[in-house]
């Protein structure tokens, strides 16, 4: 049996007046997903526990089959695992975003989706000029980086920068014991970035400068049982997002790098499907994550979100189905990790639609894949981590 988990990150949404009361998922042309829904089972799942924030870290941890109330230690430790950064017992990891600020207003959480090349140069400038032996910066992809602090504070309250675009920075700075040290790092970095030739050139080109950093999602190292131990799964994770790759690595999966996978709207959709099928030729499990709908939701861009969903349907789902037909019995789970509503431009904790298809899943009465059809399906799974049990066949979907 081959098993596939496909995560269209943040694809779920609310009805929009601009779409005549439809969601982007309903407005998008998704013939392949709708065919899967017609032949499989559709319902809703409460992906985010009340005790946790509605983040991709929590949502994906749940989809992987882990109760986030038990295993979650913070977002940054997952990204550290992805990057191969081994955290010592006293280390605290922080996610580091390059951001754009205008006076006290946070303008953009990604500094205009700065390129990896430019962002890496900025991180090199910071590492060369910030004189502090207790922490180290590890450059990542695009605007996403990591800062690890020896003996850092591990009970801070931090806010994701994509939640506060357009808000006053001083109202959302880290709080809690040790927060003054973290805020000082952010301040010192800002003084360096303001003088960087990279930012001077970006402003000259009419682009947003990466003139500040934002530290958030802190935590210590986590330990997960392997998916082989829990479900007998051996395979890989395919994602351009470090936190998803990190969960996979902690769960015993290997990371597959797909050329052109960006974690943004221009990602290599087709390549992700092709590499997933390669994994399944020799192994029995692949976790395939696509970030694009989430980024469009954060940008408040209806057209781009619809386009991202349509690209997933045409270039990921379609090729997957064609390829799986040659690999024997298979099972497929499709589910977002959380909604990223256009109206909010951030995540919400509303239930998300899931779809099971393949060997052992008899068709129900649902005829398409959307939030509304999932509600009409009449199934509500209480916990996100239960979905893996259903996929594996350890429990019957009620």
ABEGO torsion letter per residue (X at the ends): XBBBBBBBBGABBBBBAAAGGBBAAAABBBAAAAAAAAABBBBBBBABBAABBBBAAAAAAAAAGBBAAAABAEAAAAAAAAAGBBBBAABBBBBBBBBBBBEABBABAAGGGBBAAAAAAAAAAAAAABBBAABBBBBBBEABBBBBBBGBBAABBBBBAAAABGBBAAAABBBEBGAAAAAAAAAAAAAAAAABAAAAAAAAAGBBBBABBBBBGBEBBBBBBBAAAAAGBBEBBBBABAAAAAAAAAAGBBBBBBBGBAGBAABBAAAAAAAAAAAAAABABBBBBBAAAAAAAAAGBAAAAAAAAAAAAAAAAAAAAAAAAAAEBBBBBBBBABBBBAAAGBBBABBBBBBBBEBGBBBBABABBBAAAAAAAGBBBABAAAAAAAAAGABBBX
